């Protein structure tokens, strides 16, 4: 098997193999990564057996209309929030009919946004095996915009890999 050349690299290949082995499917909801998570997964040969699709909801209001994130929550917290990330992951899972949903939201930079410094990112995974159906993590990533986005992809793939390893 050749190693993918996208941001996900060998990690994406391991995740796709683990999804295939467990018979699970995945969908993504992305903001700051703009589709990089889904692209990393579909770069892996055989991904079509496990990847349902991805939604890029870059604009805040699309997180509500496309992914079902609570509009009141978005008004209170803005898009850079752990619960927003969890709801995005659940929304991807539900809207795209997948077993697992992944989400990324945050500030890639170069400057601050929504009251948060560049590098503030939340990643989330939604799955039946998780307490409350979803888990999110706050990241403080360093580097320029491209590095923050790449690191967010790596982190959410690592979270999924961890969940699959525990299954």
C-alpha positions in Angstrom: 0.0 0.0 0.0 1.4 3.4 -0.9 1.6 6.1 1.7 -0.9 8.9 1.1 0.6 12.3 0.4 -2.0 14.6 2.0 -1.9 16.1 5.5 -3.1 12.8 7.0 -0.3 10.7 5.7 0.2 7.3 7.3 -2.2 8.2 10.1 -5.1 8.5 7.6 -4.1 5.1 6.2 -4.2 3.5 9.6 -7.6 5.1 10.4 -9.1 3.9 7.1 -7.7 0.4 7.7 -9.1 0.4 11.3 -12.5 1.6 10.1 -12.6 -1.2 7.4 -11.6 -3.8 10.0 -14.4 -2.7 12.4 -17.0 -2.2 9.7 -17.6 1.4 10.7 -18.1 4.5 8.5 -17.1 8.1 9.1 -18.2 11.6 8.1 -16.6 14.9 8.7 -17.7 18.4 9.7 -15.0 21.0 9.2 -14.5 24.7 9.7 -10.9 25.8 10.0 -9.6 22.7 8.2 -11.8 23.5 5.2 -12.1 19.8 4.0 -8.5 18.7 4.8 -9.7 15.9 7.2 -12.0 14.4 4.6 -9.3 14.9 1.9 -6.8 13.1 4.0 -9.1 10.1 4.4 -10.2 9.9 0.8 -6.6 10.0 -0.4 -6.2 6.5 1.0 -7.0 3.7 -1.5 -10.2 1.9 -0.4 -11.6 4.9 1.6 -14.8 4.7 -0.4 -15.8 1.7 1.8 -15.7 3.7 5.0 -15.9 7.5 4.2 -19.5 8.7 3.9 -18.6 12.3 3.1 -17.8 15.7 4.6 -19.4 19.1 5.1 -17.4 22.3 5.2 -19.3 24.8 7.3 -16.8 27.7 7.4 -19.4 30.4 8.0 -20.8 30.3 11.5 -24.5 30.3 10.4 -23.8 27.2 8.3 -22.9 25.3 11.4 -26.5 25.7 12.5 -28.3 25.3 9.1 -26.2 22.4 7.7 -25.0 20.6 10.8 -27.8 21.3 13.4 -25.6 23.2 15.9 -27.8 25.1 18.3 -28.1 28.7 17.0 -28.4 30.0 20.6 -25.2 28.3 21.6 -23.4 29.8 18.6 -24.8 33.3 19.6 -23.5 32.8 23.2 -20.1 31.2 22.6 -19.3 31.8 18.9 -18.0 28.9 16.8 -14.7 28.3 18.8 -16.2 26.1 21.5 -16.1 22.5 22.7 -19.8 22.0 22.6 -20.0 23.5 19.1 -17.4 21.0 18.1 -19.4 18.1 19.7 -22.6 19.2 18.0 -20.8 19.6 14.6 -19.5 16.0 14.9 -22.9 14.7 15.8 -24.4 16.7 13.0 -22.0 15.2 10.4 -22.7 11.7 11.7 -26.5 12.2 11.6 -26.7 14.2 8.3 -24.4 11.9 6.4 -25.5 8.6 8.0 -22.1 7.5 9.4 -21.2 5.5 12.5 -18.6 8.1 13.5 -18.5 11.9 13.1 -15.4 14.1 13.2 -15.3 17.9 13.6 -12.8 20.7 13.6 -13.5 24.3 14.6 -11.1 27.1 15.7 -8.8 29.9 14.7 -6.1 29.1 12.2 -4.7 32.6 12.1 -2.7 34.6 11.3 -4.4 36.7 14.0 -7.1 36.2 16.6 -10.7 35.7 15.8 -13.9 35.5 17.9 -12.0 36.4 21.0 -9.5 33.6 20.7 -5.8 33.6 19.8 -4.6 31.9 16.6 -4.0 28.2 17.3 -7.1 27.8 19.5 -8.8 24.7 18.0 -11.4 22.2 19.1 -11.6 18.8 17.6 -14.4 16.3 18.3 -15.5 12.8 17.7 -19.1 11.5 17.9 -19.8 7.8 18.3 -22.1 5.6 20.2 -19.2 4.3 22.3 -18.5 7.7 23.8 -20.2 9.1 27.0 -22.9 11.4 25.8 -22.3 10.4 22.3 -19.4 12.8 21.6 -16.1 14.0 23.0 -14.1 17.2 22.3 -10.6 18.4 23.0 -9.2 22.0 23.2 -5.9 22.4 21.4 -3.4 25.3 21.6 -1.5 24.8 18.4 1.6 26.8 17.5 2.8 27.9 14.1 1.6 29.7 11.0 -1.9 29.1 9.5 -1.0 26.0 7.4 0.7 24.4 10.3 -2.3 24.9 12.6 -4.6 23.4 10.1 -2.4 20.4 9.5 -2.0 19.8 13.2 -5.8 20.0 13.7 -6.1 17.2 11.0 -3.5 15.1 12.7 -5.1 15.6 16.1 -8.7 14.6 15.1 -7.3 11.6 13.2 -5.4 10.6 16.3 -8.6 10.9 18.4 -10.4 8.6 16.0 -7.5 6.1 15.9 -7.7 6.0 19.7 -11.4 5.3 19.7 -11.0 2.6 17.1 -8.2 1.0 19.0 -10.4 0.8 22.1 -13.3 -0.8 20.1 
